[in-house]
Amino acid sequence: MDIDLADLDFWRRPLKERHEAFARLRQLDHPVFFPEKKVPFLRSGAGFYALVRHADVVEASRNAKVFSSEPAVTNPEPPGWVKQVFGESMVNMDDPRHARLRRIVTRSFSPKMLAGLQSDIESACGRIVDDAVAQGPRDFVQQVAARLPIHVICDMLDIPQEWRERVHKHVDISTAYTGIRPSLARTVQMAGQNMLALLALQRMVIKLGHERAADPKGDLVSLLVTANPDGEKLTYRELGSFFALLLVAGNETARNTMAHGIKLLTDNPAQRELLMSDFDAHIGNAIEEMVRHVSPIMQFRRTLTQDYSLRGLELKKGDKVVLFYGSANRDESVFPDPDRFDITRDTKPHVGFGGPGPHFCLGANLARQELRTMFRTLLTRLPGIRTVGEPELLESNFDNSVRSQAFTF
């Protein structure tokens, strides 16, 4: 088979070729094992089994006691010293540690908190569109998609205005590191830049944490460093790790879906016309179909805590599996004609926000809220908006990110 999901060259192939490769893998009787090559500064592993069918991804996601997120969910795994420097992220934890942190931060994404953000999100969307009109259309990512999620997160945490340009810069550096590095020298350079960016983000929020613990302001940082009804709160180290996760993961889901979504609406004018015929009736399902089609985060890794039989495959304790969300979201047995963009499709089982279980995306409803508000603003204020040409994609095996996309209105 000419498919090697562990080879970074595979992720340089055009999207169409990758989708065709995953379709072939889904037709096989059991998951395929892919040996891994040593990657500089990352743990070298024996390899992983690729879970490409929707049912397999869902089964592994629900059974977190067997399919562990520890020691890390990224593929390949970072070396152990990373945790010593940056602390541990929620995504790399199992219960009960994961459950404790999730209890603390979940109140930050409650319906009441999200409802309180709506007017700020609407105002931010209006300013972003105003700026795009004043500047003229150039790059949809930089002028629109990249701005809103970071703006919302900074507002939630009440990040001082004078810090926000630096926050944007550090997040862009961190995101670039998820891409494919062309050489050892570039890997070393990007690893160093990524570490410095993450450390800078953590220092910022830890400084705010000390200030807000002494003088709470009602913002998200204040909420996280003061005790919840059970007496639980984040330590400053945990706050730093959560901030980095929120800025990178929380940013990428909405940003990637927005950038790919405007291209999908351009390439599918009948679907766009249907959406505009009754925006309120269709936008909810349209967003779910965009997330399914895009799969903003393409994969996560799990480690077996015990022997387990999966679709006739006998997995052993310590084996690695990788959950390929983009493939699961194109599983023909769940989504007929999966490459077709259809806002009337039943998208309820998609795994674009992760599979069901304890690690389902905490910020899914915030991302939906941002996407709904921005598309309403764009299509109302700029009804002629459309992309021009093909997007420039980040070469990555993890992040389905658009680096740039020309557009006009």
BELHUWO-V968266 format. One record per backbone hydrogen bond with DSSP energy under -0.5 kcal/mol. NH is the residue of the N-H (numbers start at 1). CO is the residue of the C=O. E is the energy in kcal/mol with one decimal. If there is no record, write none. Layout:
NH,CO,E  NH,CO,E
This chain:
7,4,-1.5  8,6,-0.5  10,7,-1.6  11,7,-0.6  12,9,-1.3  13,10,-1.4  18,14,-2.0  19,15,-2.8  20,16,-2.1  21,17,-2.1  22,18,-2.4  23,19,-2.0  24,20,-1.7  25,21,-2.0  26,22,-2.3  27,23,-0.7  27,24,-0.7  28,25,-1.3  32,50,-0.5  34,48,-3.2  42,39,-2.0  43,77,-2.3  48,34,-2.0  49,320,-2.4  50,32,-2.6  51,49,-0.7  51,322,-2.8  52,50,-0.9  57,53,-2.2  58,54,-2.5  59,55,-2.3  60,56,-2.3  61,57,-2.2  62,58,-2.3  63,59,-1.4  64,62,-1.1  66,63,-1.0  67,63,-2.7  68,66,-1.1  68,303,-2.8  79,41,-0.8  82,79,-1.5  83,80,-1.0  84,80,-0.8  85,81,-1.7  86,82,-2.9  87,83,-2.0  92,89,-1.6  93,90,-1.8  97,94,-0.6  98,94,-2.4  100,96,-2.2  101,97,-2.0  102,98,-2.6  103,99,-2.2  104,100,-1.6  105,101,-2.4  106,102,-2.2  107,103,-0.6  108,105,-1.6  109,106,-2.1  110,107,-1.0  114,110,-2.6  115,111,-2.5  116,112,-1.7  117,113,-0.7  117,114,-0.8  118,114,-0.7  118,115,-0.9  121,117,-2.4  122,118,-2.6  123,119,-2.2  124,120,-2.4  125,121,-2.6  126,122,-2.2  127,123,-2.2  128,124,-2.5  129,125,-2.4  130,126,-2.4  131,127,-2.5  132,128,-2.1  133,129,-2.4  134,130,-2.4  135,131,-2.7  136,132,-2.2  140,405,-3.2  143,139,-2.6  144,140,-2.0  145,140,-1.9  146,141,-3.4  147,144,-1.0  148,144,-1.5  149,145,-0.7  150,146,-0.6  151,147,-2.2  152,148,-2.6  153,149,-2.4  154,150,-2.7  155,151,-2.1  156,152,-2.5  157,153,-2.0  158,154,-0.6  158,155,-0.7  159,154,-2.6  163,160,-1.9  164,160,-0.7  164,161,-0.9  167,163,-1.9  168,164,-2.3  169,165,-2.0  170,166,-2.7  171,167,-2.4  172,168,-2.2  173,169,-1.9  174,170,-2.2  175,171,-2.5  176,172,-2.1  177,173,-1.1  178,175,-1.6  179,176,-1.7  180,395,-4.1  187,183,-2.1  188,184,-2.5  189,185,-2.2  190,186,-2.8  191,187,-2.6  192,188,-2.2  193,189,-2.3  194,190,-2.8  195,191,-2.3  196,192,-2.2  197,193,-2.3  198,194,-2.6  199,195,-2.5  200,196,-2.2  201,197,-2.3  202,198,-2.4  203,199,-2.5  204,200,-2.1  205,201,-2.0  206,202,-2.4  207,203,-2.1  208,204,-2.0  209,205,-2.7  210,206,-2.1  211,207,-1.8  212,208,-3.1  213,209,-2.2  214,210,-1.3  215,211,-1.7  220,156,-3.0  223,219,-2.0  224,220,-2.2  225,221,-1.7  226,222,-0.7  228,232,-2.6  231,228,-2.8  234,224,-2.6  239,235,-2.5  240,236,-2.1  241,237,-1.9  242,238,-2.5  243,239,-2.4  244,240,-1.9  245,241,-2.1  246,242,-2.9  247,243,-2.5  248,244,-2.0  249,245,-2.3  250,245,-1.0  250,246,-0.6  252,248,-2.2  253,249,-1.7  254,250,-0.8  255,251,-2.4  256,252,-2.9  257,253,-1.8  258,254,-2.4  259,255,-2.3  260,256,-2.6  261,257,-2.6  262,258,-1.9  263,259,-0.9  264,260,-2.2  265,261,-2.2  266,262,-1.4  267,263,-2.6  268,264,-1.1  271,268,-0.6  272,268,-2.0  273,269,-2.6  274,270,-2.1  275,271,-2.3  276,272,-2.4  277,273,-1.3  278,274,-0.8  278,275,-0.9  279,276,-0.5  282,278,-1.6  283,279,-2.8  286,282,-2.5  287,283,-2.3  288,284,-1.6  289,285,-2.4  290,286,-2.2  291,287,-2.7  292,288,-2.5  293,289,-2.6  294,290,-2.7  295,291,-3.0  298,296,-0.6  298,398,-2.8  299,398,-0.5  300,323,-1.3  301,73,-3.1  302,321,-2.9  303,68,-2.3  304,319,-2.8  305,66,-2.3  308,315,-2.2  310,308,-0.6  310,313,-2.8  311,309,-0.5  313,310,-2.2  314,312,-0.5  315,308,-3.0  315,313,-1.1  318,304,-2.5  319,316,-2.5  321,302,-2.6  322,49,-2.5  323,300,-3.4  324,51,-2.3  324,322,-0.8  325,298,-1.1  325,323,-1.1  326,298,-1.0  328,324,-2.2  329,325,-2.2  330,327,-1.7  331,328,-1.4  332,330,-0.5  334,331,-1.8  335,331,-3.0  336,334,-0.5  340,337,-1.8  342,340,-0.7  345,342,-1.7  347,345,-1.1  350,347,-2.4  353,354,-0.5  354,351,-1.7  360,357,-1.6  361,353,-2.5  364,361,-1.2  367,363,-2.5  368,364,-2.3  369,365,-2.0  370,366,-2.4  371,367,-2.6  372,368,-2.7  373,369,-2.1  374,370,-2.6  375,371,-2.5  376,372,-1.8  377,373,-2.2  378,374,-2.9  379,375,-2.5  380,376,-1.5  381,377,-2.9  382,378,-2.9  385,382,-2.3  386,408,-2.5  388,406,-2.5  392,404,-2.8  393,391,-0.7  394,401,-2.8  396,394,-1.1  397,178,-0.6  400,296,-2.6  400,398,-0.6  401,399,-2.1  403,392,-2.7  403,401,-0.6  404,392,-1.4  407,138,-0.6  408,386,-2.7
